[in-house]
Amino acid sequence: MFTFTSLRSIILKQIISLLIFLFIVPAISFGQSRIIDSLKKELMHAKADTDALELLNNISLAWQAENEYDSVIRYATDAKSLSEELLKKNLTERERERVMGEDGRAIVSIGIVNTYTGNYTEALKNQLAALKIFEQIKDTAAEASCYLNLGGIYFYEGNNEESLVNYLHALEMYKKIGNDYYISQAYLSIGAIYIKRHNYEAALVNMKASLQISKQIGDDAGMANSYNNIGEIYFREGNYTEALKNHLATLKIREALNDRRNIIISLDNVGSDYTALGKHQDAISYLNKALEMVSKTEFTEVKKDIYFSFSEEFRRVNDFSNAYKYLSLYAGLRDSLANEGISRQMAEMKTKYETEKKDREIKLLNKDKEIQSMKIEKQRATGKYLIIGFSLLILFSLIALRLYNQKRKTAFERRVSETELKALRSQMNPHFTFNVLNSIQYYASENDMESVELYLEKFSTLIRMILDQSRSAYISLGQEVRMLKLYLELEEMRFEKKFTYTIDIDPTVNPEKMLLPGMLIQPIVENAIKHGIAHKSGEALVRISFRTKNSALLCEVTDNGIGREEAEKLKGATRHKSASTSITKERIEALAAIFNIQLAYTTEDLYNADGTSSGTRVSIEMPFVTDKA
């Protein structure tokens, strides 16, 4: 089905198209390359600096439509430098306002690239700086575009409250201006926030408002996006007939637009709708079309979702052989994408670092050659002053370089920490996934189809929850508990009910309003099962409790297993270190570094009155935030 990856893609396209439509509408009818060539020719013959400034910004915006972000930055930076030079001159009030407006446009373009490349801190600074300029010159349309951009940045960061505030502000401003196209886009963005909050009633109102306006102005792409999101809302509400109706409408429009990637996504959505309606042949037909199209593209992320849809369809018709096959394909591709993503980020960081280092060396070498030439040409009488000047230049360059390196090192270390945290989140998933798949394979070999079906149903539900929540830094305690229950039910089946479990939440705690870092508790529970009670004879129990303590959430995981001392003896010469314990400790360190929070983690050995071990208690005290939605 449709995921928030596509919602984010839609919002990013809105930001870019917003700028293009706002500033260079007259040129849209031509091919993009012709626009750029034409603008470059005009730039070469520009008679006034203000005209050249506007053309630099227009070229930068045209490159945005081509996704050539290096060119966007180059022309936007040139535009910003020129505007700063012009603002130092004596200008009339009208000329100054025009130059300031172009300066704001250049900053917005740079901010768009920072948003696309994931540098949200810089993107936020860029948009706020541009907003300040547009407010000063009273450019309401440009102000509204900044608020829409700010909403998109906060959306990516997971700050739903700030995102909604900015989207609503943008909507009100566009209503005052009377710009129907951007009113529609604002409604679409607001609806996306409400979907993320699971407020489907409010989401539906906004999506339908966007759809109505898109119909009135003949915006086919906007209609397709609105129909698609409305279908997603109905699907989540269980109204599969309406979901199918809207997804079919989406598919028809996207086919007419020849939007290949979104056509594949729509085929997958329609197939999933037919799966939910129990129409096997129709579901398989659309999913096969989606798989056939995606196989001729590089849309690997989309292919992964199609594999999962196939698995769901075959599971519903009790074809467990094919269900297992496609689930295995899905799991393998998902893990491959996770590893590729981390490797790609590290490679990009390394390439940027080496490129910057080489550029600095070349610049310093060229500067040195220039100075040497000047020294040869100058008379001896001026040599002393040149040496002094050169020494001062080197000193200031070294100071500036040191400050720059310190700033870049801090940003680099933060990116590495974020990458480590993503890697830590993904470590548990492959380990647990393949344990479950092995269990499914075992039951299938024993011809225990009832257990296979139950396993697949619980496992697919857990996977969906993990996919929905893996992109958020914080999740609700209720979501964490529901994932824990599914995990424990699967482990309970795998260990053939060797143990029982309880989950207790203090009555003063509202689990749906309390937000905390996700996937911290599961490794602790896994450790308790694997090392605490797996080797215990007799009745085994895992008890999980949640309560508040000192303005923090205290979680305690207690087992009545064999205890750490006996577990160490059983490990023997291997000296195997618990992966779950390591993962939890590393994740705590990563979270503390990235979010600047403190998490207390302690392990306590429990004993009977006669001194024998009665199990282990692990406590983790973590900060939380309250969802005000």
C-alpha positions in Angstrom: 0.0 0.0 0.0 0.8 3.7 -0.2 3.4 4.8 2.4 4.7 8.2 3.7 7.7 7.9 1.4 5.3 8.9 -1.4 3.7 11.6 0.7 7.2 13.1 1.4 8.0 12.9 -2.3 4.8 14.8 -3.2 5.6 17.5 -0.6 9.1 17.9 -1.9 7.8 18.3 -5.5 5.3 20.9 -4.2 8.2 22.9 -2.8 10.1 22.9 -6.0 7.1 23.5 -8.3 6.0 26.2 -5.9 9.1 28.3 -6.7 9.0 27.6 -10.4 5.3 28.5 -10.8 5.7 31.5 -8.6 8.6 33.2 -10.4 8.9 31.8 -14.0 5.4 30.9 -15.2 5.8 32.5 -18.6 8.6 30.1 -19.5 6.8 26.8 -18.5 5.5 26.1 -21.9 8.9 25.4 -23.4 11.2 22.4 -22.8 13.4 22.8 -19.7 16.7 22.7 -21.6 15.4 25.4 -24.0 14.4 27.5 -21.0 17.9 27.2 -19.6 19.7 28.0 -22.9 17.4 31.0 -23.5 18.1 32.4 -20.0 21.8 31.9 -20.4 21.8 33.9 -23.6 19.8 36.7 -22.0 22.3 36.7 -19.1 25.2 37.2 -21.5 23.5 40.3 -22.9 22.0 41.7 -19.7 22.4 45.5 -19.6 21.7 46.1 -16.0 23.0 44.3 -12.9 19.4 44.0 -11.5 18.4 42.2 -14.8 21.4 39.8 -14.5 20.5 39.1 -10.9 16.9 38.1 -11.8 18.2 35.9 -14.7 20.7 34.1 -12.3 17.8 33.2 -10.0 15.6 32.1 -12.9 18.4 29.8 -14.2 18.8 28.4 -10.7 15.1 27.7 -10.5 15.1 26.0 -14.0 17.9 23.7 -12.9 15.7 22.7 -9.9 13.1 21.2 -12.3 16.0 19.1 -13.8 17.1 18.0 -10.3 20.6 19.3 -11.0 21.3 20.5 -7.5 25.0 21.4 -8.1 23.9 23.9 -10.8 21.1 25.2 -8.6 23.6 26.0 -5.8 26.1 27.5 -8.3 23.7 30.0 -9.8 21.9 30.8 -6.6 25.2 31.5 -4.9 26.2 33.8 -7.7 22.8 35.6 -7.4 23.3 36.0 -3.7 26.8 37.4 -4.1 25.6 39.9 -6.7 22.7 41.0 -4.6 25.0 41.6 -1.6 27.2 43.8 -3.8 24.3 45.8 -5.2 22.8 46.4 -1.7 26.0 48.2 -0.8 25.4 50.8 -3.5 23.1 53.8 -3.4 19.8 52.4 -4.8 16.3 53.9 -5.0 13.7 52.4 -2.6 12.1 50.5 -5.5 15.5 49.2 -6.7 16.5 48.1 -3.2 13.2 46.2 -2.7 13.7 44.4 -6.0 17.3 43.4 -5.1 16.2 42.2 -1.6 13.5 40.1 -3.2 16.0 38.5 -5.5 18.3 37.9 -2.5 15.5 36.1 -0.8 14.8 34.0 -3.9 18.5 32.9 -4.0 18.4 31.9 -0.3 15.2 29.9 -0.8 16.8 28.0 -3.7 19.8 27.1 -1.5 17.3 26.0 1.2 15.5 23.8 -1.2 18.7 21.9 -2.0 19.5 21.6 1.7 16.0 20.1 2.2 16.4 17.6 -0.6 19.8 16.5 0.7 18.6 16.1 4.2 20.5 19.0 5.8 17.4 20.2 7.6 19.2 22.5 10.1 20.6 24.6 7.3 17.4 24.4 5.3 15.5 25.8 8.2 18.0 28.7 8.6 17.7 29.5 4.9 13.9 29.6 4.9 13.7 31.7 8.0 16.3 34.2 6.6 14.3 34.4 3.3 11.0 34.9 5.2 12.5 37.8 7.1 13.5 39.5 3.8 10.0 38.9 2.3 8.3 40.3 5.4 10.4 43.4 5.2 9.5 44.1 1.6 5.9 42.9 2.1 5.9 40.2 -0.6 3.0 38.2 0.7 3.2 35.5 -2.0 6.8 34.8 -1.3 6.1 34.8 2.5 3.4 32.1 2.0 5.9 30.0 -0.1 8.4 30.2 2.8 5.7 29.0 5.3 4.9 26.1 3.0 8.6 25.2 2.7 9.0 25.4 6.5 6.1 23.0 6.9 7.8 20.5 4.6 11.1 20.7 6.5 9.4 20.1 9.9 7.4 17.2 8.3 10.7 15.5 7.3 12.1 16.0 10.8 9.0 14.4 12.4 7.9 17.6 14.1 4.2 17.3 13.2 3.0 20.2 15.4 5.3 22.8 13.9 4.7 21.4 10.4 0.9 21.8 10.8 1.3 25.4 12.2 3.3 26.5 9.2 1.0 24.7 6.7 -2.1 26.4 8.2 -0.3 29.8 8.1 0.5 29.2 4.4 -3.1 28.2 3.7 -4.5 31.4 5.2 -2.0 33.6 3.3 -2.8 31.9 0.0 -6.5 32.4 0.7 -5.9 36.1 1.1 -4.0 36.2 -2.1 -6.6 34.1 -3.9 -4.1 31.6 -5.4 -6.2 28.4 -5.9 -3.3 26.2 -7.0 -1.3 26.7 -3.8 -4.5 26.6 -1.6 -5.0 23.1 -3.0 -1.3 22.2 -2.2 -1.7 23.5 1.3 -4.8 21.4 1.9 -2.9 18.4 0.5 0.0 19.0 2.9 -2.3 19.5 5.9 -4.1 16.3 5.1 -0.8 14.4 5.1 -0.1 15.6 8.7 -3.5 14.4 9.8 -2.9 11.0 8.2 0.3 10.7 10.1 -1.6 11.5 13.3 -4.2 8.9 12.4 -6.9 11.6 12.5 -8.6 10.3 9.3 -11.7 12.4 9.6 -9.7 15.7 9.5 -7.4 14.2 6.8 -10.4 13.3 4.6 -11.8 16.9 4.9 -8.5 18.4 3.7 -7.9 15.9 0.9 -11.4 16.4 -0.5 -10.9 20.2 -0.3 -7.7 19.8 -2.3 -9.4 17.6 -4.8 -12.3 20.0 -5.4 -9.9 22.9 -6.1 -7.7 20.7 -8.4 -10.8 19.8 -10.4 -11.8 23.5 -10.7 -8.4 24.6 -12.0 -7.7 21.5 -14.1 -4.7 20.4 -12.2 -4.5 16.7 -13.2 -1.4 15.9 -11.0 -3.1 17.5 -8.0 -6.2 15.4 -8.6 -4.2 12.2 -8.8 -2.4 13.0 -5.5 -5.7 13.8 -3.8 -7.5 10.7 -5.1 -4.5 8.6 -4.0 -4.5 10.0 -0.5 -8.2 9.7 -0.1 -7.9 6.1 -1.1 -5.2 5.5 1.5 -7.5 7.0 4.2 -10.4 4.8 3.3 -8.1 1.8 3.2 -6.8 2.5 6.7 -10.4 2.9 7.9 -11.3 -0.5 6.4 -13.6 0.9 3.7 -11.9 -1.1 0.9 -14.6 -0.4 -1.7 -14.1 3.4 -1.5 -10.4 2.9 -1.4 -10.5 0.9 -4.6 -12.7 3.5 -6.3 -10.2 6.3 -5.5 -7.1 4.3 -6.3 -8.6 3.4 -9.7 -9.2 7.1 -10.4 -5.6 7.9 -9.4 -4.3 5.2 -11.8 -6.3 6.5 -14.7 -5.0 10.0 -14.3 -1.4 8.9 -13.8 -1.5 6.7 -16.9 -2.7 9.7 -18.9 0.2 11.8 -17.5 2.6 8.9 -18.2 4.0 9.2 -14.6 5.7 5.9 -14.6 6.9 5.6 -11.0 3.5 6.6 -9.6 1.7 4.3 -12.1 3.5 1.4 -10.5 2.6 2.6 -7.0 -1.1 2.9 -8.1 -1.1 -0.6 -9.5 0.2 -1.9 -6.2 -2.4 0.1 -4.3 -5.2 -1.3 -6.5 -3.9 -4.8 -6.1 -3.9 -4.4 -2.3 -7.4 -3.1 -2.4 -8.6 -6.2 -4.3 -6.7 -8.3 -1.7 -8.6 -6.7 1.1 -11.9 -7.2 -0.8 -11.1 -10.9 -1.3 -10.9 -10.8 -5.1 -7.8 -13.0 -5.7 -7.7 -12.9 -9.5 -8.1 -9.1 -9.8 -5.4 -8.6 -7.1 -2.9 -10.9 -8.8 -3.6 -9.3 -12.2 -2.8 -5.7 -10.9 0.2 -6.8 -8.8 1.7 -8.7 -11.8 1.3 -5.6 -13.9 3.1 -3.6 -11.2 5.9 -6.2 -10.9 6.4 -6.3 -14.7 6.7 -2.5 -14.9 9.0 -2.1 -11.9 11.3 -4.9 -13.2 12.2 -2.6 -16.1 13.1 0.3 -13.8 15.5 1.0 -10.9 12.6 1.7 -8.4 13.9 -1.0 -5.9 12.0 0.5 -3.0 8.7 0.2 -4.9 9.6 -3.4 -5.8 10.0 -4.2 -2.1 6.5 -3.0 -1.4 5.0 -5.1 -4.3 6.7 -8.2 -2.9 5.0 -7.6 0.5 1.6 -7.1 -1.3 2.0 -10.4 -3.1 2.8 -12.1 0.2 -0.3 -10.7 1.8 -2.5 -11.8 -1.1 -1.2 -15.4 -1.1 -1.5 -15.6 2.7 -5.2 -14.6 2.5 -5.9 -17.5 0.0 -3.9 -20.0 2.1 -1.2 -20.4 -0.5 1.5 -20.5 2.1 4.3 -21.6 -0.2 4.0 -18.5 -2.4 3.3 -16.3 0.7 6.6 -17.5 2.2 8.4 -17.0 -1.1 7.4 -13.4 -1.5 7.9 -12.6 2.2 11.4 -13.9 1.9 12.0 -11.8 -1.2 10.6 -8.8 0.6 12.8 -9.3 3.7 16.0 -9.8 1.6 15.4 -6.7 -0.5 14.5 -4.6 2.6 17.7 -5.6 4.3 19.7 -5.0 1.1 18.3 -1.5 0.8 19.1 -0.7 4.4 22.7 -1.7 4.0 23.0 0.1 0.6 21.5 3.3 2.2 24.1 3.3 5.0 27.0 2.5 2.6 25.8 5.2 0.2 25.7 7.9 2.9 29.1 7.0 4.1 30.5 7.1 0.5 28.9 10.4 -0.1 30.4 11.9 3.1 33.8 10.6 2.2 33.6 11.9 -1.4 32.5 15.4 -0.2 35.3 15.4 2.4 38.0 14.4 -0.1 36.7 16.9 -2.7 36.7 19.8 -0.3 40.2 18.9 0.9 41.5 18.8 -2.7 39.8 22.1 -3.6 41.4 23.8 -0.6 44.9 22.4 -1.5 44.5 23.7 -5.1 43.4 27.1 -3.9 46.3 27.4 -1.5 48.7 26.2 -4.2 47.4 28.8 -6.6 47.5 31.5 -4.0 51.2 30.6 -3.2 52.1 30.8 -6.9 50.5 34.2 -7.3 52.4 35.5 -4.3 55.7 34.2 -5.6 55.1 35.9 -8.9 54.3 39.2 -7.2 57.5 38.9 -5.1 59.6 38.5 -8.3 58.0 41.5 -10.0 58.2 43.8 -7.0 61.2 45.8 -6.1 63.3 44.9 -3.1 62.1 48.0 -1.3 58.5 46.6 -1.2 59.6 43.0 -0.4 59.5 43.5 3.3 55.8 44.7 3.2 54.8 41.8 1.0 56.4 39.3 3.3 54.5 40.9 6.3 51.2 40.9 4.3 51.7 37.3 3.2 52.4 36.2 6.8 49.2 37.9 8.0 47.3 36.3 5.2 48.6 32.8 6.1 47.8 33.4 9.8 44.2 34.5 9.1 43.7 31.7 6.6 44.9 29.1 9.2 42.5 30.6 11.8 39.6 30.6 9.3 40.5 27.0 8.2 40.6 25.8 11.8 37.2 27.3 12.6 35.8 25.8 9.4 37.3 22.4 10.1 35.8 22.4 13.7 32.4 23.2 12.3 32.6 20.6 9.6 33.9 18.0 12.0 30.9 18.6 14.4 28.5 18.2 11.5 30.3 15.1 10.2 30.2 13.4 13.6 26.5 14.1 14.0 25.8 12.6 10.6 27.9 9.5 11.6 25.9 9.2 14.9 22.7 9.4 13.0 23.9 6.7 10.6 25.0 4.5 13.5 21.5 4.9 15.1 19.8 3.9 11.8 22.2 0.9 11.6 21.4 -0.1 15.2 17.7 0.1 14.5 18.1 -2.3 11.5 20.3 -4.8 13.4 17.4 -6.4 15.3 15.1 -6.7 12.4 17.1 -9.1 10.2 18.0 -11.3 13.2 14.4 -11.5 14.4 13.0 -11.8 10.8 15.1 -14.8 9.9 14.3 -16.5 13.3 10.6 -16.2 12.5 11.0 -17.3 8.8 12.9 -20.4 10.1 10.0 -21.2 12.4 7.5 -20.7 9.6 9.6 -23.0 7.4 9.6 -25.6 10.2 5.8 -25.6 10.7 5.4 -25.8 6.9 7.7 -28.9 6.8 5.6 -30.4 9.6 2.4 -29.6 7.5 1.1 -27.6 10.4 -0.8 -25.1 8.2 -2.7 -23.6 11.1 0.5 -22.6 12.9 2.0 -21.3 9.6 -1.1 -19.1 8.9 -1.1 -17.7 12.5 2.6 -17.0 12.4 2.3 -15.2 9.0 -0.6 -13.1 10.2 1.2 -12.0 13.4 4.5 -11.5 11.7 3.0 -9.4 8.8 1.2 -7.2 11.3 4.4 -6.7 13.3 6.3 -5.8 10.0 3.7 -3.3 9.1 4.0 -1.6 12.5 7.7 -1.5 12.3 7.6 0.0 8.7 5.1 2.7 9.9 7.1 3.7 12.9 10.7 3.1 11.8 11.1 6.6 10.3 10.0 8.5 13.5 12.5 9.3 16.3 9.7 9.0 18.8 6.7 6.7 19.0 3.8 6.4 21.6 4.1 4.0 24.5 1.0 2.4 23.3 2.6 1.6 19.9 5.7 0.2 21.7 3.5 -2.0 23.9 1.5 -3.3 20.9 4.8 -4.2 19.1 6.1 -5.9 22.3 2.9 -8.0 22.6 3.2 -9.2 19.0 6.9 -10.0 19.5 6.2 -11.9 22.7 3.4 -13.8 21.1 5.7 -14.9 18.3 8.5 -15.9 20.7 5.9 -17.7 22.9 4.9 -19.8 19.9 8.5 -20.4 18.8 9.4 -21.7 22.3 6.1 -23.7 22.4 4.7 -21.8 25.3 7.7 -22.5 27.5 7.1 -19.1 29.2 4.3 -16.6 30.0 4.5 -12.9 30.2 2.7 -9.8 31.6 2.8 -6.2 30.6 1.7 -3.7 33.3 1.2 0.0 32.8 0.6 2.3 35.7 -2.9 3.8 35.6 -1.5 7.3 35.8 0.3 6.8 32.5 -1.6 7.6 29.2 0.2 5.3 26.8 -1.2 7.0 23.7 0.0 10.5 24.7 3.4 9.5 26.0 6.1 9.6 23.3 9.5 8.0 23.7 12.5 6.7 21.6 11.3 3.5 19.8 12.6 -0.1 19.8 14.5 0.2 23.1 12.6 -2.3 25.2 12.5 -5.3 22.7 16.3 -6.1 22.9 16.0 -6.2 26.7 13.0 -8.6 26.5 14.9 -10.7 23.9 17.9 -11.0 26.2 15.6 -12.1 29.1 14.1 -14.9 26.9 17.4 -16.0 25.3 19.7 -16.0 28.3 17.3 -16.0 31.3 14.5 -18.4 30.7 15.5 -20.5 27.7 17.5 -22.8 29.9 15.1 -22.8 32.9 13.1 -25.9 33.8 9.7 -25.4 35.1 7.4 -22.4 35.0 9.0 -19.3 33.4 7.7 -15.7 33.5 8.7 -12.4 31.8 7.2 -9.4 33.5 7.3 -5.9 31.9 6.1 -2.8 33.8 5.9 0.9 33.0 5.6 3.8 35.5 6.7 7.4 35.8 9.6 8.3 38.1 11.2 11.8 38.5 9.6 13.2 35.3 10.8 10.2 33.4 9.4 6.8 32.3 10.8 3.8 34.1 10.5 0.5 32.4 11.5 -2.7 34.3 11.9 -6.1 32.6 12.0 -8.9 35.2 12.5 -12.6 34.5 12.6 -15.6 36.9 15.3 -17.3 34.8 18.6 -18.9 35.7 20.4 -15.6 36.4 23.4 -14.0 34.8 26.0 -16.1 36.8 24.5 -19.4 35.7 24.1 -18.1 32.1 27.8 -17.2 32.0 28.7 -20.7 33.0 26.5 -22.2 30.2 28.3 -20.0 27.6 31.5 -21.8 28.6 34.6 -21.1 26.6 32.8 -19.2 23.8 32.6 -16.1 25.9 29.7 -15.0 23.7 28.5 -11.5 24.4 24.8 -10.8 24.3 24.0 -9.0 21.1 20.7 -7.6 22.5 22.6 -6.1 25.5 25.2 -4.5 23.1 22.5 -3.2 20.8 20.6 -1.6 23.7 23.7 0.0 25.2 24.9 1.3 21.8 21.5 2.7 21.0 21.3 4.5 24.3 24.7 6.1 23.5 23.6 7.1 20.0 20.3 8.5 21.2 22.1 10.5 24.0 24.5 12.0 21.4 21.9 12.9 18.8 19.0 14.1 20.9 21.1 15.3 23.9 19.1 13.2 26.4 20.1 11.0 29.4 18.9 7.4 29.7 19.7 5.4 32.8 20.3 1.6 32.3 20.9 -0.8 35.1 20.9 -4.6 35.6 20.1 -6.2 38.9 20.5 -9.9 40.0 17.6 -11.3 42.0 18.1 -14.0 44.7 15.9 -16.2 46.8 16.0 -16.3 50.6 18.5 -19.2 50.5 20.9 -17.3 48.3 20.0 -19.0 45.0 19.3 -17.0 41.9 15.7 -16.1 41.2 16.2 -14.2 38.0 17.2 -10.8 36.7 15.7 -7.3 36.6 16.7 -4.7 33.9 15.6 -1.1 34.4 15.8 1.7 31.9 14.8 5.2 32.8 14.2 7.4 29.8 12.8 10.9 29.1 9.5 11.3 27.2 7.5 14.0 25.6 3.7 14.4 25.6 1.7 14.3 22.3 -0.6 17.3 22.4 -2.6 16.2 19.4 
